[in-house]
């Protein structure tokens, strides 16, 4: 089957990922404690994948596939969750625009590097200038989209975001870049895990379990602040489903990344994610603050589409 036939499913996964991010933002606002919100968001994912595995327990991995599993494969979910931790810790210090721009650019370029060098079991394609040109276009497009964020003072080159923290936010940029790179690597590690465990439901369960354990542990260690009754009354029925919508992207990575390549998969996923985010902001859906899709955002979207075309075709 042609890899291009999988593209619509990856695009849908990216759109759902953006929807999940917005839903998570609303959930965090109502539950106050970000680690409690993350636990509530991820626990339904484990429940759903555990249920699906119990209902469909076959095929099961054999000793030969388990013996060939790389040691890092079960850590794919943890690697991807580093970006979530980065958002919890750094986004208020550097601003949403720089944070998303840095993580997504690092994600794109790391994906292209893995495809070129054949890292983590991917077929090495060598250096191809057109996909890298596409990656550059996508990075520029991300920058144009991320620079316009709700509540951000565009003047003074983001100086308002730097005030009052006692630490130059730019010193955090290397850590944010690493988080973006690990996000891309986590997708490939999940694909390795799926190959070793054979059953995709079991692979997804193993991938998410360590993430939930970490979030619950951190919440138990830092249980305050806690939401008040008025906060809980504002929780809508769809807010706890945020993790499930985002999990579709992880499951798509388990199934498709080895078929389409890390560059094309993450490029399509990110493009669909950001275009959906632009629409969510423009129309103010799921409680998001409205940000008009002006020339900067639309131009960035066009660059991203051009970039993913180059990555996919060449």
C-alpha positions as CSV (number, residue, x, y, z in Angstrom):
1,X,0.0,0.0,0.0
2,X,1.3,3.5,-0.9
3,X,2.4,5.5,2.1
4,X,0.6,8.5,0.7
5,X,-2.7,6.7,1.5
6,X,-1.9,7.0,5.2
7,X,-1.5,10.8,5.0
8,X,-5.2,11.6,5.7
9,X,-5.2,9.5,8.9
10,X,-2.0,11.3,10.0
11,X,-3.6,14.7,9.2
12,X,-6.7,13.8,11.3
13,X,-4.4,12.7,14.1
14,X,-2.6,16.1,14.0
15,X,-5.9,18.0,14.1
16,X,-7.1,15.9,17.1
17,X,-3.8,16.6,18.8
18,X,-4.3,20.3,18.5
19,X,-7.9,20.0,19.7
20,X,-6.5,17.9,22.7
21,X,-4.0,20.7,23.5
22,X,-6.7,23.3,23.6
23,X,-8.9,21.0,25.8
24,X,-6.0,20.4,28.1
25,X,-5.5,24.1,28.5
26,X,-9.1,24.5,29.6
27,X,-8.8,21.5,32.0
28,X,-5.6,23.0,33.5
29,X,-7.4,26.2,34.1
30,X,-10.2,24.5,36.0
31,X,-8.2,22.0,38.0
32,X,-5.6,24.7,39.0
33,X,-2.8,22.2,39.7
34,X,-1.1,21.3,36.4
35,X,0.1,17.9,37.6
36,X,-3.5,17.0,38.7
37,X,-4.7,18.1,35.3
38,X,-2.1,16.0,33.5
39,X,-3.0,13.0,35.7
40,X,-6.7,13.4,34.9
41,X,-5.9,13.8,31.2
42,X,-3.7,10.7,30.9
43,X,-5.5,8.2,33.2
44,X,-8.4,7.7,30.7
45,X,-5.8,6.9,28.0
46,X,-4.4,4.0,30.1
47,X,-7.9,2.8,30.9
48,X,-8.9,2.8,27.2
49,X,-5.8,1.1,25.9
50,X,-5.9,-1.5,28.8
51,X,-9.5,-2.3,28.0
52,X,-8.8,-2.6,24.3
53,X,-5.8,-4.9,25.0
54,X,-8.0,-7.1,27.3
55,X,-10.7,-7.3,24.6
56,X,-8.1,-8.0,21.8
57,X,-5.1,-9.6,23.6
58,X,-3.7,-11.2,20.4
59,X,-1.3,-11.2,18.8
60,X,1.1,-11.4,21.7
61,X,4.9,-10.9,21.4
62,X,7.2,-13.9,21.3
63,X,10.5,-14.3,23.1
64,X,12.3,-13.6,19.8
65,X,10.7,-10.2,19.3
66,X,11.1,-9.3,23.0
67,X,14.8,-10.2,22.9
68,X,15.3,-7.9,19.9
69,X,13.5,-5.0,21.5
70,X,15.9,-2.0,22.0
71,X,16.2,-1.0,25.7
72,X,15.0,2.5,24.9
73,X,11.7,1.4,23.1
74,X,9.5,1.4,26.3
75,X,10.7,5.0,27.0
76,X,9.0,6.5,23.9
77,X,6.1,7.9,25.9
78,X,8.4,9.4,28.5
79,X,10.5,11.0,25.8
80,X,7.5,12.6,24.3
81,X,6.2,13.7,27.7
82,X,9.3,15.8,28.2
83,X,7.7,18.5,26.0
84,X,4.7,18.4,28.2
85,X,6.9,18.9,31.3
86,X,8.6,21.7,29.5
87,X,5.3,23.4,28.8
88,X,4.3,23.1,32.4
89,X,7.7,24.5,33.6
90,X,8.8,27.0,31.0
91,X,5.9,28.3,28.9
92,X,5.0,31.1,31.3
93,X,8.6,32.2,31.5
94,X,9.5,32.3,27.7
95,X,6.0,32.8,26.3
96,X,3.8,30.4,24.2
97,X,5.1,31.7,20.9
98,X,8.9,31.1,21.5
99,X,8.2,27.8,23.3
100,X,6.1,26.3,20.5
101,X,8.4,27.7,17.8
102,X,11.5,26.1,19.4
103,X,9.9,22.7,20.2
104,X,8.3,22.3,16.8
105,X,11.4,23.4,14.9
106,X,13.6,21.0,16.9
107,X,11.0,18.3,16.2
108,X,11.0,18.8,12.4
109,X,14.8,19.0,12.1
110,X,15.4,16.0,14.4
111,X,12.9,14.0,12.3
112,X,14.8,14.8,9.1
113,X,18.1,13.9,10.7
114,X,16.8,10.5,11.8
115,X,15.5,9.8,8.3
116,X,18.8,10.9,6.7
117,X,21.0,8.9,9.1
118,X,18.8,5.9,9.5
119,X,18.7,6.3,13.3
120,X,16.7,4.0,15.6
121,X,16.0,1.4,12.9
122,X,14.7,3.8,10.3
123,X,15.8,3.2,6.7
124,X,18.6,5.7,6.1
125,X,17.9,7.8,3.0
126,X,21.1,9.9,3.1
127,X,21.1,13.7,2.8
128,X,18.5,15.0,0.3
129,X,18.5,18.8,-0.1
130,X,14.8,19.2,-1.0
131,X,13.4,17.6,2.3
132,X,15.8,19.8,4.3
133,X,14.6,22.9,2.3
134,X,11.1,21.8,3.2
135,X,12.2,21.5,6.9
136,X,13.6,25.1,6.7
137,X,10.3,26.4,5.2
138,X,8.4,24.6,8.0
139,X,10.6,26.1,10.7
140,X,10.1,29.6,9.2
141,X,6.4,28.9,9.0
142,X,6.2,27.8,12.6
143,X,8.0,31.0,13.6
144,X,5.5,33.2,11.8
145,X,2.5,31.3,13.4
146,X,4.0,31.2,16.9
147,X,5.0,34.8,17.1
148,X,1.3,35.9,17.3
149,X,0.0,34.5,20.6
150,X,-2.9,35.6,22.8
151,X,-1.9,38.2,25.4
152,X,1.6,38.5,24.0
153,X,3.1,42.0,23.7
154,X,4.6,41.9,20.3
155,X,6.5,45.1,20.9
156,X,10.0,45.3,22.4
157,X,10.7,41.9,20.9
158,X,9.0,40.0,23.6
159,X,10.7,41.9,26.4
160,X,7.5,41.9,28.5
161,X,7.8,38.1,28.8
162,X,11.2,38.5,30.3
163,X,10.2,40.8,33.1
164,X,10.0,39.7,36.7
165,X,11.6,36.2,36.5
166,X,15.1,37.0,37.7
167,X,16.5,34.8,34.9
168,X,17.0,35.5,31.3
169,X,14.4,33.3,29.6
170,X,16.7,32.7,26.6
171,X,18.9,30.6,28.9
172,X,16.0,28.1,28.9
173,X,16.0,27.8,25.1
174,X,18.5,24.9,25.0
175,X,16.3,22.8,27.3
176,X,13.2,23.6,25.2
177,X,15.1,22.6,22.0
178,X,16.0,19.2,23.7
179,X,12.4,18.7,24.6
180,X,11.3,19.2,21.0
181,X,14.0,16.8,19.8
182,X,12.9,14.2,22.3
183,X,9.3,14.6,21.1
184,X,10.4,13.5,17.6
185,X,12.6,10.7,19.0
186,X,9.7,9.4,21.1
187,X,7.6,8.9,18.1
188,X,10.2,6.6,16.5
189,X,10.9,4.8,19.8
190,X,7.1,4.1,20.0
191,X,7.3,2.6,16.5
192,X,10.2,0.3,17.7
193,X,8.1,-0.7,20.8
194,X,5.1,-1.6,18.5
195,X,7.4,-3.8,16.4
196,X,8.7,-5.6,19.4
197,X,5.4,-6.1,21.2
198,X,3.4,-6.9,18.1
199,X,0.0,-6.0,19.6
200,X,-0.5,-2.2,19.1
201,X,-2.9,-1.9,22.1
202,X,-0.2,-3.5,24.4
203,X,2.4,-1.2,22.9
204,X,0.3,1.9,23.5
205,X,-0.4,0.8,27.1
206,X,3.3,0.2,27.8
207,X,4.1,3.6,26.3
208,X,1.7,5.5,28.4
209,X,2.0,3.7,31.8
210,X,5.3,5.3,32.8
211,X,4.0,8.8,31.8
212,X,0.9,8.4,34.1
213,X,3.1,7.1,36.9
214,X,5.3,10.1,36.7
215,X,2.5,12.6,36.6
216,X,0.6,11.0,39.5
217,X,3.8,10.7,41.6
218,X,4.6,14.4,41.1
219,X,1.1,15.3,42.0
220,X,1.3,13.3,45.2
221,X,4.6,15.0,46.1
222,X,3.2,18.4,45.2
223,X,-0.6,18.2,45.8
224,X,-1.1,22.0,46.1
225,X,-2.7,24.1,44.9
226,X,-6.0,22.2,44.7
227,X,-9.1,23.3,42.9
228,X,-12.0,24.8,44.8
229,X,-15.6,23.7,44.4
230,X,-16.2,26.6,42.0
231,X,-13.3,25.5,39.9
232,X,-14.7,21.9,39.7
233,X,-18.1,23.2,38.8
234,X,-16.6,24.8,35.7
235,X,-15.2,21.4,34.4
236,X,-17.1,20.5,31.2
237,X,-17.8,16.9,30.2
238,X,-15.3,17.1,27.3
239,X,-12.3,18.4,29.2
240,X,-11.1,15.1,30.7
241,X,-11.2,13.6,27.2
242,X,-8.3,15.9,26.1
243,X,-5.7,13.2,26.6
244,X,-7.6,10.7,24.5
245,X,-7.7,13.0,21.5
246,X,-4.0,13.7,21.8
247,X,-3.3,9.9,22.2
248,X,-4.6,9.4,18.6
249,X,-1.3,11.0,17.4
250,X,0.8,8.6,19.5
251,X,-1.2,5.6,18.3
252,X,-0.7,6.8,14.7
253,X,3.0,7.0,15.3
254,X,3.0,3.4,16.6
255,X,1.4,2.3,13.3
256,X,2.6,4.6,10.6
257,X,6.0,6.2,11.3
258,X,8.0,3.3,10.0
259,X,5.9,3.3,6.8
260,X,6.0,7.0,5.9
261,X,9.2,8.0,7.6
262,X,9.8,10.3,10.6
263,X,10.1,13.5,8.6
264,X,6.9,13.0,6.6
265,X,5.0,11.8,9.7
266,X,6.0,14.6,12.1
267,X,5.8,17.2,9.3
268,X,2.2,16.2,8.5
269,X,1.3,15.9,12.1
270,X,2.8,19.3,13.0
271,X,1.2,21.0,10.0
272,X,-2.2,19.7,10.7
273,X,-1.7,20.5,14.4
274,X,-0.8,24.2,13.8
275,X,-3.4,24.8,11.1
276,X,-6.1,23.4,13.4
277,X,-4.7,25.6,16.2
278,X,-4.9,28.7,13.9
279,X,-8.6,27.8,13.3
280,X,-9.3,27.2,17.0
281,X,-7.8,30.6,17.9
282,X,-9.5,32.4,15.0
283,X,-13.0,31.2,15.8
284,X,-12.5,30.9,19.6
285,X,-13.6,27.3,19.8
286,X,-13.4,25.1,22.9
287,X,-13.0,28.2,25.1
288,X,-9.8,29.5,23.4
289,X,-9.1,33.2,23.4
290,X,-9.7,34.6,19.9
291,X,-6.7,35.5,17.9
292,X,-7.4,36.6,14.4
293,X,-5.7,34.6,11.6
294,X,-3.9,37.6,10.1
295,X,-1.2,37.8,7.4
296,X,1.6,36.5,9.7
297,X,-0.3,33.3,10.6
298,X,-1.7,32.6,7.1
299,X,1.7,33.2,5.6
300,X,3.3,30.8,8.1
301,X,0.6,28.2,7.3
302,X,1.4,28.5,3.6
303,X,5.1,28.0,4.2
304,X,4.4,24.9,6.3
305,X,2.2,23.4,3.6
306,X,5.0,24.1,1.0
307,X,7.6,22.5,3.4
308,X,5.6,19.3,4.0
309,X,5.1,18.9,0.2
310,X,8.9,19.0,-0.3
311,X,9.5,16.6,2.6
312,X,6.8,14.1,1.4
313,X,7.6,14.2,-2.4
314,X,11.4,14.1,-2.1
